[in-house]
Every structure is written in structure tokens, then in C-alpha cells.
């Protein structure tokens, strides 16, 4: 009987990769490694990907044996789910694997902005010591502020718990009605009120097409001039030229962006060089624990292949 072949295109936790390797042939090969990748794809039964592998119709046409695509991650922005379904290819992901990591990260970003701090690297005299302390006095603290959450799903709802624990006033907007017991005291508001009232606006929306450019000129015009905007959701949610213009016109505002379109961005990226924009390299889920959790999508992948094999 032919041993099933799974291509691993990006990094996986070693234990998860070893577990899968005990059950089928696993070959690590990046999509850029042609012609080797194409040769493997022609006989692959499964594909394990992360963020930077695109599964589209062109790839699927080169994979006549493919039965399952497993993304070791949350969103499926880089997978044409409809095209996969049309060819009978199952699509898997790990929606709950990185929630805690992202919530911790968003909390850290809020504190980075509101509570700047710098280590003392050398002995200081009394005058210098006082000057350092004076220069690091925070103008605001989280308990004084309104936290606005755009998107109240797995991550947004957990960020609300953090906001409540920090005595923040928490408001949110979501497309669906959230039961009061799951709000952690957060109050639902119309999206216009969210933009108007939030001192910190953190974005946690999904990848639906309607969210493209959601944070554009009209939304930003309704924000406070000293708003702190945090985006750890999808890069395409933010209209980068509009945000750059808003930040230049509102020097007291700040934007902290962990996701971008495209990734990596080049020298033409509108937010490069904007002083009050902090650009980070998509690391909200970059903890060993989260990566390991996401990598165990291989168990679901193997279950699909096993069932398919029994039915053959």
C-alpha cells in the first residue's frame, strides 16, 4: 500500500511534525523551492501550511491527489476555501490555538504606549536620576480610559476581560448580538460611537471581504485626535494611506500595527517613516506555546487522511 505523503511548507513544532512523520511520509519543502515543490505536489495527499503559503486554484490544479489542507494558524486568508471545497479538499485550521498569546500581546501594546519605560544602564547623579524619572511620567493610565473593541469574538471578548480587570470603561461593536453573560461588563455601541468614544481602539475582526479598508478616512475622521489604534487582526482592514494622513494631521494619536498589507511591505508602504506609527512584524501569536498549539492541527489532518484511506 502506498504511504501517504504530506508536504510541510513552513515551520511546525518538532513534536507535532515527528508525530505526523510516524504515520505518513512528511517532506518539508517551501513553495518557492521549484521544481521540487511541484514534483512533490503532484503526488501529495496533504498539505500543512502557515501564513506565507497561498493555496489557490493554480496550486490545486497541480495537486490531483490532494485531500486536505491544514493551516497551523487561525485565519484562512491565504486559502481559497471555495476552490478547495469545489475539488473535495478539506480545509482545517486551529481557531483557538493562539487566543491567549494575542490577548497578552494586545495588553503589552497598550502598556507600551501608555506607560513608557527605559532601563537605567549606568550610575546617575541625583539631578540626572530625577530628570529620567520626570521624562517618563505617563500622561494617562489605563484606568482613566475607554477601551473600544471592534469585533467581539474569541480574542476581542478576552481583551474585554483584561480591560475590565484594569478598571477601564469597555465598549465594543460586533455584527452579532453577544449575550450579556459573555461581555465581561463591556457595553455594545454603534460603530460610530465606538470610533468617537474610544481612547484605545483595538481591532479584532475577521477576514470577510466587507472588512477591507474598514479603518479608512471616514472612520478615522470620527476618532479622537489622541486615539491609540491597535491592529492585530488583518492588514487589509486598515487603509494605510488614510491612516498615514490621519496620523500626520493628529500628532497626539498613535497607531500600533502588527499586521500589514502586503507582508513584508516594501519602501513604498505609506506608514513607513510616520513618527507616530509603530510597525511590528506580525508577532502577536509568536510564542512557543501558541506555535505548538497551532502545529497540532496535524492530528486533524491525519484523521482526515485516515478516514479517506479507509473509505478508498
Secondary structure as GFF3:
##gff-version 3
##sequence-region A 1 312
A	DSSP	beta_strand	5	8	.	.	.	ID=ss1
A	DSSP	alpha_helix	14	21	.	.	.	ID=ss2
A	DSSP	beta_strand	25	28	.	.	.	ID=ss3
A	DSSP	alpha_helix	36	41	.	.	.	ID=ss4
A	DSSP	beta_strand	46	49	.	.	.	ID=ss5
A	DSSP	alpha_helix	57	61	.	.	.	ID=ss6
A	DSSP	beta_strand	68	71	.	.	.	ID=ss7
A	DSSP	alpha_helix	81	86	.	.	.	ID=ss8
A	DSSP	beta_strand	90	92	.	.	.	ID=ss9
A	DSSP	alpha_helix	99	114	.	.	.	ID=ss10
A	DSSP	alpha_helix	126	135	.	.	.	ID=ss11
A	DSSP	three_ten_helix	142	144	.	.	.	ID=ss12
A	DSSP	beta_strand	146	150	.	.	.	ID=ss13
A	DSSP	alpha_helix	154	165	.	.	.	ID=ss14
A	DSSP	beta_strand	169	173	.	.	.	ID=ss15
A	DSSP	three_ten_helix	180	182	.	.	.	ID=ss16
A	DSSP	beta_strand	187	188	.	.	.	ID=ss17
A	DSSP	alpha_helix	191	197	.	.	.	ID=ss18
A	DSSP	beta_strand	200	203	.	.	.	ID=ss19
A	DSSP	three_ten_helix	209	211	.	.	.	ID=ss20
A	DSSP	alpha_helix	217	221	.	.	.	ID=ss21
A	DSSP	beta_strand	228	231	.	.	.	ID=ss22
A	DSSP	three_ten_helix	235	237	.	.	.	ID=ss23
A	DSSP	alpha_helix	240	249	.	.	.	ID=ss24
A	DSSP	beta_strand	254	257	.	.	.	ID=ss25
A	DSSP	beta_strand	277	279	.	.	.	ID=ss26
A	DSSP	alpha_helix	288	295	.	.	.	ID=ss27
A	DSSP	alpha_helix	297	311	.	.	.	ID=ss28
###
